[in-house]
Amino acid sequence: MDKGEIAEQIRAFLETEFPNPGVRLTDTTLLLEEWFVDSMAIVETVLFLEKRFGVRIDRRDINGERFRTVATLAELVVERRDG
């Protein structure tokens, strides 16, 4: 599975679990500023990434840089899968 496919699955998860009708979710939508409603959404996203892609997300990865966009989350998954 490549980075684009991973991003597509992350986008689908976010749109289903945390719909935001006023915003079109793209790979570059600012998640913390334009998408997430609360910190529980971040926790649920971490659990989704770990379960769906079989990766471990460390505490240090839960930050504004990694959770900036769908693209940065997909990159995190790729790094963890390759590492």
N, C-alpha and C positions, 0 to 999 in steps of 0.2 A: 504494500500500500504506500503510495507516494504522498508527499506533503499536501498536494491539492485534494486528494481523496480524504485525507485526515481532516483538513479544513472544512470540507463539505459536511462531514459527519458532525463536527463540532458545531457548525452553523445550524444544522438540523436540530441538534439537541437543544441549543439555546433558544431557537425559535419556538420549539415545542414546549419546553419547560418554563421559559421566562419570556412569553410573548410581549412585544413592545410595539403595538400597532402604529405608533407615530414615527417609527424609525425603520429604515430598510437596513437589514443586517448584511454587511459585506465583509470581506477579509480585512478591511481597514477601518471599520467602525470602531470608535473608541469605546471599549466595553465598560470601563469604570465610570466614564463620564456620560455615556449615551445609552447604555443598555441595562446593566445590573441594577436591581432595585435595592438589594441589601447584601450583607455579608454571607447570609445563608446560601445565596445563589452561587457565591464563589466556592463555598464548601461543597455544594452539590456538584459543581463543575469539576472540582478536583476528584471527587469520587467517580464521576463519569469517566474522566480521562484515565484514571487508574484501572478501572474495570474494563472499559471498552478496548483500550489499547495495550493493556498489560504492562503499564509503566508505573514507576514509583515517583510521586511528586513530593519533593522535600519541602519543609517549611520555608526554607530560603527562596524557593521558587514561587511562593505565593506573595507576589509583589506587583506593583504597578507596571513594571517593565514587562514582565512575563504575561500579565493579564491585560495588556494594552489593547490587543486586537485578536481576532480569530487567527490571523497569520502568525502572531507571536506564540499563541498557544499551540498551533500546529508545529511550529519550529521546536518548541519544548518537547513535544511528543516524539518528534523525529530524533532529537538529541538523545532522549532517554532510551529509545528503541535501539539506536545505533551504539550507545554506550554500554 
